[in-house]
Amino acid sequence: MPRFAVKLLGFFALLVVAVPLASVRADEVDTRPLPLAIKPAFADVQWPGWKSPEETGIADQFRPILVAAAGDGTNRVFVPTQQGVIYVLPNDQKATTANVFLDLSKKVSYRDKMNEEGFLGLTFHPKYRENGEFFVYYTNTARPRQNILARYHVSKDDPNKADPASEEILITFTKPFWNHDGGTIVFGPDGYLYIAVGDGGLANDPYKNGQNLSKLLGKLLRIDVDHKSGDLPYAIPPDNPFVNEKDARPEIWAYGLRNVWRFVFDGNVLWAADVGQDMYEEIDLIVKGGNYGWNIREGLHPFAPKGRKPRADAVKPANAIDPIWEYDHDIGKSIIGGPVYRGKKIPELQGAYIYADYVSGKLWALWYDFDKKRVTANRPIPAPGNPTVMSFGTDAEGEVYFTIPSAKGQGIYMLLPPG
C-alpha cells in the first residue's frame, strides 16, 4: 500500500506530466490529455456491515482495496475492503445489494495510522469454476508486522459465500517495520502464483533486503499452489531463476524492488509499479531473474537518501534493469499501478497501461512500443477532485475501475468513453 499522505495539489496540477527518460526526446512522447469520463460505480449498493461516520460517530472510512472478477463465467464483481471484508455483487450498475463473501475482519490488522497494512490482495485460481480456490494476502492480528498468504475455498452450498474454516496458510512474511507490505497476488499465464513482497519497511531499506537473495522481502515471488515440495504447502517451479543458487530463496522470480503496489500481466508481459522513496516513482517490466536496483538505485538514478550524495557503494549493478518510465516528486509521490486496457467500451485506451498517483491524484494512460523499446505516449486522464486512488481493478469484460477511501460508501469509480 502506498504511503499515507495529505494531498495539497489543485485540479490544474493534473495537466503536469512526467519528464520522459533520458533516452526519449520529449517531442517523441504524446502527452495530450485524454479526456475520458469518470463516474461512480455501483453507486447505490449498500455494503452489509459497513456504516457511515454519521451513523456511528466514528471516523471509519469505506476502503475498497480492489475490484476483481473470478473468471468463472458468472460476471460477478468481488470487492474486498482493507479492513478485511470481501463483498460480492452482480456486475450491474443498477445493483443495490452486495453479499458478504468472506469476513476476515477479526483476522486482519488495519489502522488508519498504519494504513499500509490490512487486507491487501485477492486472486482466484485459474480453475476456480472447478476447484473453488481463491487466495488472499493480509496483515495478521495475531502477530504484529506479519503478513499472510493463504488459500480459501468457496462454500459447497452457496457460490456467494466462502468457507471461513477452509483457510490454509501458505507463507508468512514477518517484517521489521509496519510499512512496505506489498500484497498484490496474481496468477500468471503459466498457472503459477506471483506475489509482491515489500522490502520490510521504514526507509532506505536498512537491512538491504532488496538485494539479498536469501530473503523474501523486496522481491516478486513465483510458486506452484497445485503441488507441494517436502514440508512446504506449495511447490517451487523448476524453472525459477534461483532454484540452484546457494543461499538464495527458490521462490524468488525478481528482486531489487522497494514496494510494488500492483502488478499485472498483459499476456506474457508483467508490468509493475514500484513506489519510490525520496525522489522518483517507476514503472518496470519484470523479467525472470531481473534485478531492479533497490536500494542501490531509485528509478534511473543512484539512490541518495534525502538528497544526500549516493553511498560509496552505490554503483549500478551490472545486471540492474532500468524502469521504462519514471516521474519525480514534483509530479507525484506514490505510484499506483493498474491494468493494461483490453476492454471494449473505450477504444481510445486500447493497449494502454493505466496508472495513478496516490498523493497528487493524477491518472495517466501510457503506451509502450516493444519493438522500439520506448514509451510513445503518457497521456493524463483529468480527474476532477484529485481522487486519492488506492488501487485499480477490472471486471470480467476488462473494463477498468479505481478505488478511493470514502466516508459515504461510494469508493469505486469507473472509466468510460468521452461524453
Order of alpha helices (4+ residues) and beta strands (2+ residues): beta-alpha-beta-beta-beta-beta-alpha-beta-beta-beta-beta-beta-beta-beta-beta-beta-beta-beta-beta-beta-beta-beta-beta-beta-beta-beta-beta
